[in-house]
Amino acid sequence: MEQYWMIARSVTYAQRMERMLMAAGIRTRIFRAPRDLSNMGCAYAVEVTGGAVRSALSILRSAGLYPAKLYLLQQGKYVEISL
């Protein structure tokens, strides 16, 4: 199953994103983003499985929450996807 990481600029922003998605029934997980995926210092990632990523992005955008970056895990590497 595909995994997507939505990068948030802070833990607070990631928590807002998670709460919005969990309220919509989309399962997520928050963790500190690896330094090589973000140049924002203390960025956090919100993980979403492949089947829910489009819905998740739509829900977040309608709530005014915008991930800084989006990555997809492919063959053990994360590939940035333009938003």
N, C-alpha and C positions, 0 to 999 in steps of 0.2 A: 504494500500500500504506500502511495506517495505521501511524503511529509513536506509540509511547507512551514517556513519560519517567517513570521511577520515581525520585523524589527521595530521596537518602540524606543523612543529617546530616553525614557526613564522607567523605573519600576512602577511609579504611580500611573503613568500613561498605559503601561502594559496591563496593570490591574483593571483600569477602566475598560480596556479592550476585552479582557477576559470576562468581566462581569456582563458586558453587553452580549457577548457570544454565548455565555452559559445561559443567560435568560432566554435566548432564542433556541436553546437545546443543542448548541454546538460545543462539543467537548474540546477543551484546550489544556495546555500546560505552559506555565511561565518559567523561564530560567534566564540566567545571565547569558547574554549573547557572546560568543567567542570573539576575541579582539580582532581576528582577521576578517570577520564579517561586518564589522562596524568601526568607523573612525570617530564615533561619538562618545568615547569614554565609557560611561557606565550604562550602555544600552542593554535592553532586555529583549528576549524573543518570546513570542506567543506562538506555540506550535499548534497547527491544525492539520488534520488528515486531508488527503487529496479530494475526496468527494465533497467536502464542505467548504473548500477555499473560496469558490465564487460566491456562495451565499454569505460567507463570513465577511468578505470584502464589501459586498453590497450593504450588509447590515452596519458595518463600521462606517462606511461613507455616509449612509443616511443619518447616522448619529453624529457626524462631524468629526469622527476619529479616523486619522489617516496614518497607516504604517509608514515609517521612513523608507524601508526597503522590504522586498519580498524575495525569499529564496526557496528553491525546490531542491530536495535531495535526489541526485541522480548518480548512480554508480559510485556511491560513497563520497561524493563531492557535492557541495552546495553551489547551485547555479542561480545567479541573480536574475529575476524576472522583472521587467519594467512594469511599473504601476500605471 
